Amino acid sequence: MLSIIKQGLARMWAHKRLILFFYFANLITAALIILPLRAALNRFAGHSQMADRLRYGMDADLLIEFLQYSGETIGPILLFGLLAAILYWLLTLYLSGGALKLFASGRQYDAALFWGSAGRYFGRFLRLFLWSLLVLLILLLLPQIITLLQRLIFGKDPYEYITYYSGFIRLILYVIGVFFYLMVFDYGRIQIISSEERATRKALWRALVFIRDHFGRVVLLSLIFALTGTVGFFIYYFIADLLNGSIALTIALIFILQQLFMLFRAALRLTGFASETVLYQKYVMP
């Protein structure tokens, strides 16, 4: 597994300019929600006795007051947030076609190959996503078995601790289901790139078969990157909390830290793509 990650890191670094593509996709779409939210917070700050606390971040009391004062602007802000999330997903899905093609081919960066592949596979990736929703639906329905067992064993009015623990188990199963779904979607895209498969339902099925046949390796690799991202987030949060303040230099340092964290996330995602491609090629196309 260490060898696969090293190869993935090497492939990512050979195409490190891709980090900037994913970074700017994040930056552009984030601006769609940040700019209207900033305008609303500026209007709110002039009417709040807690406005000076904004420099320390948004706490529960400040959020409640903001919602009460800016109730009419919450709808448009949430709409912008939804649009930004969809746009970001579409942009990264588009870019992933070019990135995966470069990682799978082992070739040096070529603009025609990257952008041509991004456009070529975008439609297939969208169809793959629609087919994969069936997998996601099944995975999200599985935790309901816990609810059925709870009613079967304890009836309609179980003890409070039974309700609590069954809810906790359902939550864990939901997280596992989404985690597994993301793996399926990733390997479905890799399968399309590697085999030039046009029938996306077949690509989805082959991705499921690959994950079944190499379940331990696939899960371990995904867990490594998930844990790395989680650790990176907590390190970022800890440093950002230490830098809290209203001094111009501190604000500048926090901004720089935020951009570095965004670059880290982009690099980690691309390394994950490259490592998954290496793993797939190692066992499917030796």
PALOSE-178129 format. One record per residue (C-alpha): residue number from 1; x, y, z. Coordinates in steps of 0.1 Angstrom, whole numbers, padded with zeros to 4 digits. Layout:
REM PALOSE-178129
@resi->NUM	u->X	v->Y	w->Z
...
***
This chain:
REM PALOSE-178129
@resi->1	u->0000	v->0000	w->0000
@resi->2	u->0029	v->0024	w->0008
@resi->3	u->0043	v->0017	w->-0027
@resi->4	u->0010	v->0025	w->-0043
@resi->5	u->0007	v->0058	w->-0024
@resi->6	u->0043	v->0067	w->-0033
@resi->7	u->0035	v->0061	w->-0070
@resi->8	u->0003	v->0081	w->-0067
@resi->9	u->0022	v->0110	w->-0051
@resi->10	u->0048	v->0108	w->-0078
@resi->11	u->0021	v->0110	w->-0105
@resi->12	u->0004	v->0138	w->-0088
@resi->13	u->0036	v->0158	w->-0084
@resi->14	u->0045	v->0152	w->-0121
@resi->15	u->0013	v->0171	w->-0129
@resi->16	u->0013	v->0195	w->-0099
@resi->17	u->-0001	v->0223	w->-0120
@resi->18	u->-0034	v->0204	w->-0118
@resi->19	u->-0035	v->0215	w->-0081
@resi->20	u->-0041	v->0250	w->-0093
@resi->21	u->-0070	v->0240	w->-0115
@resi->22	u->-0088	v->0223	w->-0086
@resi->23	u->-0078	v->0252	w->-0063
@resi->24	u->-0093	v->0279	w->-0085
@resi->25	u->-0125	v->0258	w->-0090
@resi->26	u->-0128	v->0258	w->-0052
@resi->27	u->-0119	v->0295	w->-0050
@resi->28	u->-0144	v->0307	w->-0077
@resi->29	u->-0173	v->0287	w->-0064
@resi->30	u->-0166	v->0297	w->-0028
@resi->31	u->-0168	v->0333	w->-0038
@resi->32	u->-0205	v->0328	w->-0048
@resi->33	u->-0215	v->0322	w->-0012
@resi->34	u->-0188	v->0342	w->0006
@resi->35	u->-0195	v->0375	w->-0012
@resi->36	u->-0233	v->0377	w->-0005
@resi->37	u->-0227	v->0363	w->0031
@resi->38	u->-0201	v->0390	w->0037
@resi->39	u->-0225	v->0417	w->0025
@resi->40	u->-0252	v->0404	w->0048
@resi->41	u->-0228	v->0403	w->0077
@resi->42	u->-0217	v->0439	w->0070
@resi->43	u->-0253	v->0451	w->0072
@resi->44	u->-0259	v->0431	w->0103
@resi->45	u->-0228	v->0442	w->0121
@resi->46	u->-0239	v->0478	w->0122
@resi->47	u->-0271	v->0468	w->0141
@resi->48	u->-0256	v->0443	w->0166
@resi->49	u->-0240	v->0449	w->0200
@resi->50	u->-0221	v->0417	w->0194
@resi->51	u->-0206	v->0429	w->0161
@resi->52	u->-0171	v->0431	w->0176
@resi->53	u->-0172	v->0394	w->0182
@resi->54	u->-0173	v->0386	w->0145
@resi->55	u->-0135	v->0387	w->0144
@resi->56	u->-0135	v->0357	w->0167
@resi->57	u->-0158	v->0337	w->0144
@resi->58	u->-0195	v->0329	w->0144
@resi->59	u->-0208	v->0314	w->0177
@resi->60	u->-0244	v->0301	w->0184
@resi->61	u->-0256	v->0334	w->0200
@resi->62	u->-0242	v->0355	w->0171
@resi->63	u->-0257	v->0331	w->0145
@resi->64	u->-0292	v->0333	w->0162
@resi->65	u->-0291	v->0371	w->0162
@resi->66	u->-0279	v->0372	w->0126
@resi->67	u->-0308	v->0349	w->0115
@resi->68	u->-0333	v->0371	w->0134
@resi->69	u->-0320	v->0403	w->0118
@resi->70	u->-0313	v->0390	w->0083
@resi->71	u->-0342	v->0365	w->0079
@resi->72	u->-0352	v->0379	w->0045
@resi->73	u->-0316	v->0374	w->0031
@resi->74	u->-0312	v->0338	w->0043
@resi->75	u->-0332	v->0323	w->0014
@resi->76	u->-0310	v->0339	w->-0013
@resi->77	u->-0278	v->0331	w->0006
@resi->78	u->-0288	v->0294	w->0009
@resi->79	u->-0298	v->0294	w->-0028
@resi->80	u->-0264	v->0308	w->-0037
@resi->81	u->-0248	v->0282	w->-0015
@resi->82	u->-0267	v->0254	w->-0032
@resi->83	u->-0258	v->0268	w->-0067
@resi->84	u->-0221	v->0271	w->-0056
@resi->85	u->-0220	v->0235	w->-0043
@resi->86	u->-0235	v->0222	w->-0076
@resi->87	u->-0212	v->0243	w->-0097
@resi->88	u->-0182	v->0232	w->-0077
@resi->89	u->-0192	v->0195	w->-0081
@resi->90	u->-0196	v->0199	w->-0119
@resi->91	u->-0163	v->0217	w->-0122
@resi->92	u->-0144	v->0191	w->-0103
@resi->93	u->-0162	v->0163	w->-0121
@resi->94	u->-0152	v->0179	w->-0154
@resi->95	u->-0116	v->0184	w->-0143
@resi->96	u->-0114	v->0148	w->-0130
@resi->97	u->-0117	v->0134	w->-0165
@resi->98	u->-0085	v->0152	w->-0176
@resi->99	u->-0066	v->0144	w->-0144
@resi->100	u->-0075	v->0107	w->-0144
@resi->101	u->-0065	v->0104	w->-0181
@resi->102	u->-0031	v->0119	w->-0174
@resi->103	u->-0026	v->0096	w->-0143
@resi->104	u->-0037	v->0065	w->-0163
@resi->105	u->-0016	v->0073	w->-0194
@resi->106	u->0016	v->0081	w->-0175
@resi->107	u->0023	v->0109	w->-0200
@resi->108	u->0036	v->0143	w->-0193
@resi->109	u->0012	v->0172	w->-0190
@resi->110	u->-0003	v->0181	w->-0224
@resi->111	u->-0030	v->0208	w->-0225
@resi->112	u->-0048	v->0192	w->-0255
@resi->113	u->-0049	v->0158	w->-0238
@resi->114	u->-0060	v->0172	w->-0204
@resi->115	u->-0088	v->0195	w->-0216
@resi->116	u->-0098	v->0172	w->-0244
@resi->117	u->-0102	v->0143	w->-0220
@resi->118	u->-0121	v->0165	w->-0195
@resi->119	u->-0147	v->0173	w->-0221
@resi->120	u->-0147	v->0138	w->-0237
@resi->121	u->-0155	v->0120	w->-0204
@resi->122	u->-0177	v->0146	w->-0188
@resi->123	u->-0210	v->0133	w->-0203
@resi->124	u->-0201	v->0097	w->-0194
@resi->125	u->-0192	v->0107	w->-0158
@resi->126	u->-0227	v->0124	w->-0155
@resi->127	u->-0244	v->0092	w->-0167
@resi->128	u->-0223	v->0072	w->-0144
@resi->129	u->-0234	v->0094	w->-0115
@resi->130	u->-0271	v->0089	w->-0124
@resi->131	u->-0266	v->0051	w->-0125
@resi->132	u->-0246	v->0052	w->-0092
@resi->133	u->-0276	v->0069	w->-0075
@resi->134	u->-0291	v->0034	w->-0074
@resi->135	u->-0262	v->0022	w->-0054
@resi->136	u->-0264	v->0052	w->-0031
@resi->137	u->-0302	v->0046	w->-0026
@resi->138	u->-0296	v->0010	w->-0016
@resi->139	u->-0268	v->0020	w->0008
@resi->140	u->-0290	v->0046	w->0024
@resi->141	u->-0319	v->0022	w->0028
@resi->142	u->-0298	v->-0005	w->0045
@resi->143	u->-0297	v->0014	w->0079
@resi->144	u->-0335	v->0012	w->0080
@resi->145	u->-0331	v->-0025	w->0088
@resi->146	u->-0320	v->-0013	w->0122
@resi->147	u->-0353	v->0005	w->0126
@resi->148	u->-0373	v->-0026	w->0115
@resi->149	u->-0354	v->-0048	w->0140
@resi->150	u->-0360	v->-0022	w->0167
@resi->151	u->-0397	v->-0023	w->0162
@resi->152	u->-0398	v->-0060	w->0158
@resi->153	u->-0379	v->-0067	w->0191
@resi->154	u->-0390	v->-0037	w->0212
@resi->155	u->-0422	v->-0025	w->0197
@resi->156	u->-0433	v->0010	w->0188
@resi->157	u->-0422	v->0025	w->0222
@resi->158	u->-0387	v->0012	w->0230
@resi->159	u->-0366	v->0023	w->0259
@resi->160	u->-0349	v->0056	w->0255
@resi->161	u->-0314	v->0041	w->0255
@resi->162	u->-0325	v->0016	w->0227
@resi->163	u->-0336	v->0046	w->0206
@resi->164	u->-0303	v->0064	w->0213
@resi->165	u->-0280	v->0035	w->0204
@resi->166	u->-0301	v->0024	w->0174
@resi->167	u->-0299	v->0060	w->0161
@resi->168	u->-0261	v->0060	w->0166
@resi->169	u->-0258	v->0027	w->0147
@resi->170	u->-0278	v->0041	w->0118
@resi->171	u->-0256	v->0072	w->0117
@resi->172	u->-0225	v->0050	w->0115
@resi->173	u->-0241	v->0030	w->0087
@resi->174	u->-0250	v->0061	w->0068
@resi->175	u->-0214	v->0073	w->0070
@resi->176	u->-0201	v->0039	w->0058
@resi->177	u->-0227	v->0039	w->0030
@resi->178	u->-0216	v->0073	w->0017
@resi->179	u->-0179	v->0063	w->0021
@resi->180	u->-0185	v->0032	w->0001
@resi->181	u->-0205	v->0051	w->-0026
@resi->182	u->-0177	v->0075	w->-0031
@resi->183	u->-0153	v->0046	w->-0037
@resi->184	u->-0176	v->0031	w->-0062
@resi->185	u->-0180	v->0064	w->-0081
@resi->186	u->-0142	v->0069	w->-0082
@resi->187	u->-0134	v->0035	w->-0095
@resi->188	u->-0163	v->0037	w->-0120
@resi->189	u->-0146	v->0068	w->-0135
@resi->190	u->-0112	v->0051	w->-0135
@resi->191	u->-0128	v->0021	w->-0153
@resi->192	u->-0143	v->0044	w->-0179
@resi->193	u->-0109	v->0061	w->-0185
@resi->194	u->-0089	v->0028	w->-0185
@resi->195	u->-0112	v->0008	w->-0208
@resi->196	u->-0128	v->0036	w->-0228
@resi->197	u->-0162	v->0021	w->-0218
@resi->198	u->-0192	v->0040	w->-0231
@resi->199	u->-0219	v->0019	w->-0213
@resi->200	u->-0216	v->0035	w->-0179
@resi->201	u->-0238	v->0009	w->-0162
@resi->202	u->-0212	v->-0017	w->-0172
@resi->203	u->-0185	v->0005	w->-0158
@resi->204	u->-0204	v->0008	w->-0126
@resi->205	u->-0208	v->-0029	w->-0123
@resi->206	u->-0171	v->-0035	w->-0130
@resi->207	u->-0162	v->-0010	w->-0104
@resi->208	u->-0184	v->-0029	w->-0079
@resi->209	u->-0167	v->-0062	w->-0089
@resi->210	u->-0133	v->-0047	w->-0085
@resi->211	u->-0141	v->-0034	w->-0051
@resi->212	u->-0155	v->-0068	w->-0041
@resi->213	u->-0124	v->-0086	w->-0053
@resi->214	u->-0099	v->-0062	w->-0037
@resi->215	u->-0121	v->-0049	w->-0008
@resi->216	u->-0093	v->-0047	w->0018
@resi->217	u->-0069	v->-0028	w->-0004
@resi->218	u->-0095	v->-0004	w->-0017
@resi->219	u->-0109	v->0004	w->0017
@resi->220	u->-0075	v->0008	w->0033
@resi->221	u->-0064	v->0032	w->0006
@resi->222	u->-0095	v->0053	w->0009
@resi->223	u->-0093	v->0053	w->0047
@resi->224	u->-0057	v->0065	w->0046
@resi->225	u->-0067	v->0095	w->0025
@resi->226	u->-0098	v->0102	w->0045
@resi->227	u->-0079	v->0102	w->0078
@resi->228	u->-0051	v->0123	w->0063
@resi->229	u->-0077	v->0149	w->0052
@resi->230	u->-0093	v->0148	w->0087
@resi->231	u->-0060	v->0153	w->0105
@resi->232	u->-0051	v->0181	w->0081
@resi->233	u->-0084	v->0198	w->0089
@resi->234	u->-0078	v->0196	w->0126
@resi->235	u->-0043	v->0210	w->0123
@resi->236	u->-0056	v->0238	w->0102
@resi->237	u->-0084	v->0245	w->0127
@resi->238	u->-0060	v->0245	w->0156
@resi->239	u->-0035	v->0269	w->0140
@resi->240	u->-0064	v->0292	w->0128
@resi->241	u->-0078	v->0293	w->0163
@resi->242	u->-0044	v->0303	w->0177
@resi->243	u->-0042	v->0331	w->0151
@resi->244	u->-0076	v->0346	w->0160
@resi->245	u->-0076	v->0383	w->0163
@resi->246	u->-0084	v->0416	w->0146
@resi->247	u->-0048	v->0428	w->0139
@resi->248	u->-0042	v->0432	w->0102
@resi->249	u->-0012	v->0409	w->0102
@resi->250	u->-0031	v->0382	w->0120
@resi->251	u->-0060	v->0385	w->0095
@resi->252	u->-0035	v->0382	w->0066
@resi->253	u->-0019	v->0351	w->0082
@resi->254	u->-0053	v->0335	w->0086
@resi->255	u->-0061	v->0342	w->0049
@resi->256	u->-0028	v->0327	w->0038
@resi->257	u->-0034	v->0297	w->0060
@resi->258	u->-0069	v->0292	w->0045
@resi->259	u->-0054	v->0293	w->0010
@resi->260	u->-0027	v->0268	w->0019
@resi->261	u->-0054	v->0245	w->0033
@resi->262	u->-0073	v->0247	w->0001
@resi->263	u->-0042	v->0238	w->-0019
@resi->264	u->-0036	v->0209	w->0005
@resi->265	u->-0071	v->0196	w->-0001
@resi->266	u->-0067	v->0198	w->-0038
@resi->267	u->-0033	v->0181	w->-0037
@resi->268	u->-0047	v->0153	w->-0014
@resi->269	u->-0076	v->0147	w->-0037
@resi->270	u->-0054	v->0145	w->-0068
@resi->271	u->-0030	v->0121	w->-0050
@resi->272	u->-0061	v->0100	w->-0041
@resi->273	u->-0071	v->0099	w->-0078
@resi->274	u->-0036	v->0089	w->-0088
@resi->275	u->-0032	v->0063	w->-0061
@resi->276	u->-0066	v->0047	w->-0070
@resi->277	u->-0055	v->0046	w->-0106
@resi->278	u->-0023	v->0029	w->-0097
@resi->279	u->-0041	v->0004	w->-0076
@resi->280	u->-0066	v->-0003	w->-0104
@resi->281	u->-0039	v->-0008	w->-0130
@resi->282	u->-0019	v->-0030	w->-0107
@resi->283	u->-0046	v->-0056	w->-0103
@resi->284	u->-0067	v->-0052	w->-0135
@resi->285	u->-0040	v->-0044	w->-0161
@resi->286	u->-0008	v->-0059	w->-0147
***
